[in-house]
């Protein structure tokens, strides 16, 4: 089951890192039905290229498929972020690391007051972070969770720096972020530019600050819980008190499907050593237990966590959410819908009051911060992982000429006869009128529009009925005149026109091969079998073999 395989596997993986400070885990699930058309176009793009390359007039079919699917589809992005902080170092290691960075900065004397700081990286934690990432990737693959880069569709590798920064920017300003946008990073070639809008003029030879490249447009606070960036209004919320009953992510996802045209995202943050913030409060509450009922309740909860910590890893846990729209009225309605759906997810307490809605937006955006405004709750690691979005299905194919849409809006591209499988055997079964022939014809069309092919595939169909005639006629009409002979439909009849000589040998053969010889012996033997007794005389089969061979 999902809980036994995935949740338990992840709990075993993160038990050790989350038992102390130094590592932070974040998971961000992004759901956007407004971006489905572009996503569908990207999936069908290789098939459009095949139509152009082979001069097949079939783009209208891909356009029609796009129009049908986009109304019930959504763009889903599921991120897992792994952080390693300087607290993973000992005091001496941290002191030496700071000292080395200061000396390195002084030795180069770069003008970085208004530019990116190439010395910000802490190389002392690099190897530990790399080990943490590699161990996580290996375990994810073992338990069956697929990881890949959306940009390159390469399996089982983390995002590159460029891809990661691009996704961070898309989280707050997707409207102005191209799929090919690339940040300017230390080491990249840049044009030297003179900065004159600072108090002191300077020649800026370094890349701009990463924060300025990500947040290229101003954020405007419209209301206490609404922020406007560009043409979009964002409304963040967060969970103040965790659910009374832990429920999986699919429960929340199903509640929000009622409003499947609403974009939203959720950010989970897990920090280690969840008992650190409880121990001091526990001590104080014991001393002051007689002065307040609240202290008694806090003391009881702390005792419960201490008891749980004997057998489970206790972590610090935060959850933030966000929705957005181009209309202020729409985003107000959407955040109310989002709040109601989250409250039905095990009955947590929701808060829209962040004090600073921009900080609230950053809390629910990928890669912005590990702190945020959401209330820190202590929770068992198992419960935290149980609520995270690792149960969403992943696509076997990254693109394909056929796109299926699941009931929940998940886009599932499908490309028959691709190299992902060594052998293809497809069985289609259903009741009469269920669409078996339609699916078969659609699959054959997808095969003719396979990405990268330079000629039409060879397809042979033996059909009892008229199911395949539509596909064949359609491909015949879609081909230019000089290629129409490549598609043919023949209805066989028991007439002289379609008769054949079973004694003919295969091309290039003077004698029948063993399989054909066996078939001919059986055929001739059947023809001379007594129709009444249905028996053949002894030795007839051997005689027929000699007769055919000679």
Order of alpha helices (4+ residues) and beta strands (2+ residues): alpha-beta-alpha-alpha-beta-alpha-alpha-alpha-beta-beta-alpha-beta-beta-beta-alpha-beta-alpha-alpha-beta-alpha-beta-alpha-beta-alpha-beta-beta-alpha-alpha-alpha-alpha
